[in-house]
Amino acid sequence: MGSLASRSVFAAALCTGAAMVGTAIYGLVGVDQELQRSAVAAQERVIREHDLRVVQPRGNDCPAAPRSKQRV
C-alpha cells in the first residue's frame, strides 16, 4: 500500500508542477506581448515627434533689434 500511496502523491505533485509551469509560461507570454505593444507604441511616438516640422516665416515679420551706436 505504501508504494501505491507514494506513487499517487508523486503523480499529484508532478501534475501540480506541470500546471504551475504552464501557468508561468502563459503569464510570461502575456507579459512579452504587452512589452512588444509598448515598444511599438514608443517607436510610433518617437517617429511622430520627429515628423513635426518647424515652419519659419518667409518674410521678416519680426522687427530688428535696435543697434547700438557704440562700437565694441
C-alpha positions in Angstrom: 0.0 0.0 0.0 2.8 2.4 0.8 4.1 2.0 -2.8 0.7 2.9 -4.3 0.3 5.9 -2.0 3.7 7.2 -2.8 3.1 6.8 -6.5 -0.2 8.7 -6.2 1.5 11.5 -4.2 4.3 11.7 -6.8 1.7 11.8 -9.7 -0.2 14.6 -8.0 2.9 16.6 -7.3 4.1 16.1 -10.9 0.7 17.3 -12.3 0.7 20.2 -10.0 4.2 21.2 -11.0 3.4 20.9 -14.7 0.3 23.1 -14.2 2.4 25.7 -12.4 5.0 25.7 -15.2 2.3 26.0 -17.8 0.7 28.9 -15.9 4.1 30.7 -15.6 4.8 30.3 -19.3 1.4 31.6 -20.2 1.9 34.6 -17.9 5.4 35.3 -19.4 3.9 35.1 -22.9 1.3 37.7 -21.9 4.0 40.0 -20.4 6.1 39.6 -23.6 3.2 40.6 -25.8 2.5 43.6 -23.6 6.1 44.7 -23.8 6.1 44.3 -27.6 3.0 46.5 -27.8 4.6 49.1 -25.5 7.8 49.1 -27.6 5.8 49.6 -30.9 3.8 52.4 -29.3 7.0 54.1 -28.1 8.6 53.8 -31.6 5.5 55.3 -33.2 5.5 58.2 -30.7 9.2 59.0 -31.4 8.5 58.9 -35.2 5.6 61.2 -34.8 7.7 63.7 -32.7 10.4 63.6 -35.4 7.9 64.3 -38.1 6.9 67.6 -36.7 8.4 70.4 -38.7 9.0 74.0 -37.6 7.6 76.4 -40.1 9.6 79.6 -40.4 8.0 82.8 -41.6 9.0 83.7 -45.2 9.1 87.5 -44.6 10.8 89.5 -42.0 7.8 89.8 -39.6 9.9 90.5 -36.5 11.2 94.0 -36.0 15.0 94.2 -35.9 16.7 94.8 -32.6 17.9 98.4 -32.2 21.6 98.7 -33.0 23.9 100.4 -30.6 25.9 103.4 -31.9 28.8 102.4 -29.8 31.5 100.1 -31.2 32.7 97.2 -29.2 
